[in-house]
Amino acid sequence: MEASNGHEVPEVASIKTLADSASFTFVPSEYTYIKNPNEQGDANDPEHSIPIIDFALLTSGSPDQRAKVIQELRRACEEWGFFQVTNHGVPKSLMQSMIDACHRFFDLPEEEKKEFQTRNLLDPIKCGTSFNVDIEKVHLWRDFLKVIAHPEFNSLYKPAGYREVSLEFSKRTREVATEILKGISESLGLEADYIAKAMNWDRGLQILAANYYPACPQPDKVIGIPPHTDHGLVTLLIQNEMGGLEVKHKDQWVLVKAAPGAFVVNIGDQMQILTNDKYKSIWHRAVVNNKATRISIAVPHGPSLDTPALPIPELLEREGQAPKYIGMTYEKFMELQASPAGLTKPCLDHLRVKHN
């Protein structure tokens, strides 16, 4: 690896290794990412405040309260594709314990993490750095850990305590995601369990994806994760006290200011297909800072791997629309996202019906 100043930089197994290096004072050329300076997110602009959904009213409120929250959910999905969920019942202590457990994993010696390094997309446990060093033009400023938690629960055996915390966190997060899916289904004028049944939710894929973004002395020269959309139905995210999630809203990047203890939720590509573009999967990215390490845990929930998403017939009939997408199993869709073709143009564009 050669730095932009011409000096040789040793190959590193992770961003953490590079960031912890005593001699690290510059960003190597392989990590230099050019951002438009006019695209900086603003967390304080009231016009760009992420909607907040009160989970307690969604699940245990009066019929009138629930109906009101369903309408708020519909507006959030139509106008943002992102929202925060408060009063969800998952203890803050459990959320913090999950972040701490992942932090302890990233702190393990590189040699101990090597056994989990793999390039196979659906291996139960995988860790690594960047995205795909073979095909990407710029390496990302992040290390990751991805563990499949459903339909079969998998776990690391180290660090100590990870299994117990991740099992409880996975269960509780899935319960919240299930209720959100019911609400989204109802917001579309469908039965509460319509999407769950159509997408084989009981066999659906759930991944615990932890991201580690160490502080960078030149944060404006790197990117944690570049602009992308999520491949699943809904993703729930938590983070430590360091923000860094930016969402594209009305052609402007907005820095998400998450409420303490809230889940940040976004809809994914499979939901956009189901709704025939009524609810869109929104572009978002992760930026880094020069103060402290940011850790986020994204929990994407998708259909079963063998289930193809197709526009919902009842919605097409009601709206008088033709389907805008062809079908593809969720597994094939994920493979597409991880391929060179997925980098050249958005995955959804590969599935769009071409009209003459």
For each residue, the residues with C-beta under 8 A, 3 or more apart:
1: 8 9 10 11 12 28 30
2: 6 7 8 9 28 29
3: 6 7 8 9 26 28 29
4: 26 27 28 29 32
5: 26
6: 2 3
7: 2 3
8: 1 2 3
9: 1 2 3 12 18 28
10: 1
11: 1
12: 1 9 15 17 18 21 129
13: 17 110 113 114 129
14: 17 18 110 113 129 143
15: 12 18 19 129 130 140 141 142 143 212 213 214
16: 19 20 106 143 212 214
17: 12 13 14 20 21 110
18: 9 12 14 15 21 24 28
19: 15 16 24 214 215 216
20: 16 17 24 214
21: 12 17 18 24
22:
23:
24: 18 19 20 21 217
25: 217
26: 3 4 5 217 218
27: 4 31 32 216 217 218 221 222
28: 1 2 3 4 9 18 31 32
29: 2 3 4 32
30: 1 138 139
31: 27 28 138 139 140 141 221 222
32: 4 27 28 29 138 221 222
33: 138 221 222 223 226
34:
35: 39 220 223
36: 39
37: 40 220
38:
39: 35 36 252 253
40: 37 253
41: 246 247 252 253 254 255 256 287
42: 45 48 252 254 255
43: 243 254 255 256 257
44: 257
45: 42 48 49 254
46: 49
47:
48: 42 45 249 250 252 254
49: 45 46 257
50: 80 82 83 84 247 254 256 257 258 264
51: 72 75 76 79 80 82 83 84
52: 83 84 85 86 259 262
53: 58 69 72 73 76 83 84 85 86 180 183 265
54: 57 58 61 69 86 87
55: 58 59 85 86 87 88 89 176 179 180
56: 59 60 61 87 88 89
57: 54 60 61 65 66 68 69 87
58: 53 54 55 61 66 69 70 73 179 180 183
59: 55 56 179
60: 56 57
61: 54 56 57 58 64 65 66 69
62: 65 66
63: 66 67
64: 61 67 68
65: 57 61 62 68 69
66: 57 58 61 62 63 69 70
67: 63 64 70 71
68: 57 64 65 71 72
69: 53 54 57 58 61 65 66 72 73 183
70: 58 66 67 73 74 183 186 187
71: 67 68 74 75 187
72: 51 53 68 69 75 76
73: 53 58 69 70 76 77 83 180 183 184 187
74: 70 71 77 78 187 188
75: 51 71 72 78 79
76: 51 53 72 73 79 80 81 82 83
77: 73 74 80 81 83 184 187 267 279
78: 74 75 278 279
79: 51 75 76
80: 50 51 76 77 83 247 249 282
81: 76 77 247 266 267 279 280 281 282
82: 50 51 76 247 249 256 264 265 266 282 284
83: 50 51 52 53 73 76 77 80 264 265 266
84: 50 51 52 53 258 259 262 263 264 265
85: 52 53 55 88 176 180 236 262 263 265
86: 52 53 54 55 259 261 262
87: 54 55 56 57
88: 55 56 85 176 262 263
89: 55 56 172 176
90: 94 95 169 172 173 176 263
91: 94 95
92: 95 96 260 261
93: 96 97
94: 90 91 97 98 165 168 169 172
95: 90 91 92 98 99 169 238 261
96: 92 93 99 100
97: 93 94 100 101 161 165 169
98: 94 95 101 102 165 166 169 238 297
99: 95 96 102 103 238 239 240 295 297
100: 96 97 103 104
101: 97 98 104 105 159 161 162 165 166
102: 98 99 105 106 145 162 210 212 295 297
103: 99 100 106 107 212 240 293 295
104: 100 101 107 108 159 161 162
105: 101 102 108 113 127 145 156 158 159 162 210
106: 16 102 103 143 145 210 212 295
107: 103 104 159
108: 104 105 112 113 158 159
109: 112 113
110: 13 14 17 113 114
111: 114
112: 108 109 115 158
113: 13 14 105 108 109 110 116 117 127
114: 13 110 111 117
115: 112
116: 113 125 126 127 145 156
117: 113 114 126 127 128
118: 123 126 128
119: 128 132
120: 123 126
121: 334 335 338
122: 148 305 331 334
123: 118 120 126
124: 147 148 152 154
125: 116 145 146 147 148 154 155 156
126: 116 117 118 120 123 145 146
127: 105 113 116 117 143 144 145 146
128: 117 118 119 143 144
129: 12 13 14 15 133 139 140 142 143 144
130: 15 133 136 139 140 142
131: 136 140 225
132: 119 135 136 338
133: 129 130 136 139
134:
135: 132 339 340 343
136: 130 131 132 133 139 140 343
137:
138: 30 31 32 33 223 226
139: 30 31 129 130 133 136
140: 15 31 129 130 131 136 222 223 224 225 226
141: 15 31 213 214 216 222 223 224 288
142: 15 129 130 211 212 213 224 225 286 288
143: 14 15 16 106 127 128 129 211 212
144: 127 128 129 209 210 211 212
145: 102 105 106 116 125 126 127 156 208 209 210 212
146: 125 126 127 207 208 209 210
147: 124 125 154 155 156 166 207 208
148: 122 124 125 152 154 205 206 207
149: 153 154 166 170 174 206 207 208 299
150: 153 170 174 204 205 206
151: 202 203 204 205 206 304
152: 124 148
153: 149 150 167 170
154: 124 125 147 148 149
155: 125 147 162 163 166 167
156: 105 116 125 145 147 159 162 163 166
157: 162 163
158: 105 108 112 162
159: 101 104 105 107 108 156 162
160:
161: 97 101 104 164 165
162: 101 102 104 105 155 156 157 158 159 165 166
163: 155 156 157 166 167
164: 161 167 168
165: 94 97 98 101 161 162 168 169
166: 98 101 147 149 155 156 162 163 169 170 208
167: 153 155 163 164 170 171
168: 94 164 165 171 172
169: 90 94 95 97 98 165 166 172 173 208
170: 149 150 153 166 167 173 174 206 208 299
171: 167 168 174 175
172: 89 90 94 168 169 175 176
173: 90 169 170 176 177 206 236 263 299
174: 149 150 170 171 177 178 206 301
175: 171 172 178 179
176: 55 85 88 89 90 172 173 179 180 236 263
177: 173 174 180 181 206 234 236 299 301
178: 174 175 181 182 196 201
179: 55 58 59 175 176 182 183
180: 53 55 58 73 85 176 177 183 184 234 236 265
181: 177 178 184 185 195 196 201 233 234 301
182: 178 179 185 186 192 193 196
183: 53 58 69 70 73 179 180 186 187 192
184: 73 77 180 181 187 188 195 234 267 271 279
185: 181 182 188 190 191 192 193 194 195 196
186: 70 182 183 189 190 191 192
187: 70 71 73 74 77 183 184
188: 74 184 185 194 275 278 279 312 315
189: 186 314 315 318
190: 185 186 194 195 312 314 315
191: 185 186 194
192: 182 183 185 186
193: 182 185 196 197
194: 185 188 190 191 197 198 312
195: 181 184 185 190 198 199 201 233 274
196: 178 181 182 185 193 199 201 202
197: 193 194 200 201
198: 194 195 274 312
199: 195 196 204 233 270 274 302 303 304 307 309
200: 197 203 204 303 304 306 307
201: 178 181 195 196 197 204 303 304
202: 151 196
203: 151 200 304
204: 150 151 199 200 201 233 301 302 303 304
205: 148 150 151 232 300 301 302 303 304 305 330
206: 148 149 150 151 170 173 174 177 299 300 301 302
207: 146 147 148 149 299 300
208: 145 146 147 149 166 169 170 297 299
209: 144 145 146 297 298 299 300
210: 102 105 106 144 145 146 295 296 297
211: 142 143 144 224 225 286 294 295 296 297 298
212: 15 16 102 103 106 142 143 144 145 293 295
213: 15 141 142 224 242 244 286 288 293 294 295 296
214: 15 16 19 20 141 288 293
215: 19 219 288 289 290 291 292 293
216: 19 27 141 219 221 222 288 289 290
217: 24 25 26 27 290
218: 26 27 221 222 290
219: 215 216 222 287 288 289 290
220: 35 37
221: 27 31 32 33 216 218
222: 27 31 32 33 140 141 216 218 219 288
223: 33 35 138 140 141 226 285 286 287 288
224: 140 141 142 211 213 244 285 286 287 288 294
225: 131 140 142 211 228 285 286
226: 33 138 140 223 285
227: 248 283 284 285
228: 225 283 284 285
229: 268 269 281 282 283 284 346 347 348
230: 235 266 268 269 281 298 300
231: 268 269 270 300 302 330 333 334 337 347
232: 205 235 268 269 270 300 301 302 303 330
233: 181 195 199 204 267 268 270 271 274 301 302 303
234: 177 180 181 184 265 266 267 268 271 300 301
235: 230 232 265 266 268 298 299 300 301
236: 85 173 176 177 180 263 264 265 298 299 301
237: 245 263 264 265 266 296 297 298 299
238: 95 98 99 263 264 296 297
239: 99 242 243 244 245 258 264 294 295 296 297
240: 99 103 293 294 295 296
241:
242: 213 239 289 291 292 293 294 295
243: 43 239 255 256 257 258 294
244: 213 224 239 286 287 288 289 294 296
245: 237 239 255 256 258 264 284 285 286 296
246: 41 253 254 255 256 284 285 286 287
247: 41 50 80 81 82 253 254 256 266 282 283 284
248: 227 251 252 253 254 282 283 284
249: 48 80 82 252 254 282
250: 48
251: 248
252: 39 41 42 48 248 249
253: 39 40 41 246 247 248 285
254: 41 42 43 45 48 50 246 247 248 249
255: 41 42 43 243 245 246 287
256: 41 43 50 82 243 245 246 247 264
257: 43 44 49 50 243
258: 50 84 239 243 245 262 264
259: 52 84 86 262
260: 92
261: 86 92 95
262: 52 84 85 86 88 258 259
263: 84 85 88 90 173 176 236 237 238
264: 50 82 83 84 236 237 238 239 245 256 258
265: 53 82 83 84 85 180 234 235 236 237
266: 81 82 83 230 234 235 237 247 281 282 284
267: 77 81 184 233 234 271 272 279 280 281 282
268: 229 230 231 232 233 234 235 271 272 281 300 302
269: 229 230 231 232 272 273 281 333 347 348
270: 199 231 232 233 273 274 302 303 309 330 333
271: 184 233 234 267 268 274 275 279 281
272: 267 268 269 275 277 279 280 281 348
273: 269 270 276 309 310 311 325 348 351
274: 195 198 199 233 270 271 309 310 311 312
275: 188 271 272 278 279 311 312 315
276: 273 311 312 315 316 319 321 323 324 325
277: 272 280 324
278: 78 188 275 315 319
279: 77 78 81 184 188 267 271 272 275
280: 81 267 272 277
281: 81 229 230 266 267 268 269 271 272 348
282: 80 81 82 229 247 248 249 266 267
283: 227 228 229 247 248
284: 82 227 228 229 245 246 247 248 266
285: 223 224 225 226 227 228 245 246 253
286: 142 211 213 223 224 225 244 245 246 294 296
287: 41 219 223 224 244 246 255
288: 141 142 213 214 215 216 219 222 223 224 244 294
289: 215 216 219 242 244 292 294
290: 215 216 217 218 219
291: 215 242
292: 215 242 289
293: 103 212 213 214 215 240 242
294: 211 213 224 239 240 242 243 244 286 288 289
295: 99 102 103 106 210 211 212 213 239 240 242
296: 210 211 213 237 238 239 240 244 245 286
297: 98 99 102 208 209 210 211 237 238 239
298: 209 211 230 235 236 237
299: 149 170 173 177 206 207 208 209 235 236 237
300: 205 206 207 209 230 231 232 234 235 268
301: 174 177 181 204 205 206 232 233 234 235 236
302: 199 204 205 206 231 232 233 268 270 330 334
303: 199 200 201 204 205 232 233 270 307 309 330
304: 151 199 200 201 203 204 205 307 330
305: 122 205 329 330 331
306: 200 329 330 331
307: 199 200 303 304 329 330
308: 327 328 329 330
309: 199 270 273 274 303 325 327 328 330 333
310: 273 274 323 325 326 327
311: 273 274 275 276 315 316 321 323 324 325
312: 188 190 194 198 274 275 276 315 316
313: 316 317
314: 189 190 317 318
315: 188 189 190 275 276 278 311 312 318 319 321
316: 276 311 312 313 319 320 321 322 323
317: 313 314 320
318: 189 314 315
319: 276 278 315 316
320: 316 317
321: 276 311 315 316 324
322: 316 353
323: 276 310 311 316 326 353
324: 276 277 311 321 352 353
325: 273 276 309 310 311 348 351 352 353
326: 310 323 351 353
327: 308 309 310 351
328: 308 309 332 333 336 351
329: 305 306 307 308 332 333
330: 205 231 232 270 302 303 304 305 306 307 308 309 333 334
331: 122 305 306 334 335
332: 328 329 335 336
333: 231 269 270 309 328 329 330 336 337 347 351
334: 121 122 231 302 330 331 337 338
335: 121 331 332 338 339
336: 328 332 333 339 341 342 347 350
337: 231 333 334 342 347
338: 121 132 334 335 342
339: 135 335 336 342 343
340: 135 343 344
341: 336 344 345 350
342: 336 337 338 339 347 350
343: 135 136 339 340
344: 340 341
345: 341 349 350
346: 229 349 350
347: 229 231 269 333 336 337 342 350 351
348: 229 269 272 273 281 325 351 352
349: 345 346 352
350: 336 341 342 345 346 347
351: 273 325 326 327 328 333 347 348
352: 324 325 348 349
353: 322 323 324 325 326
354:
355:
356:
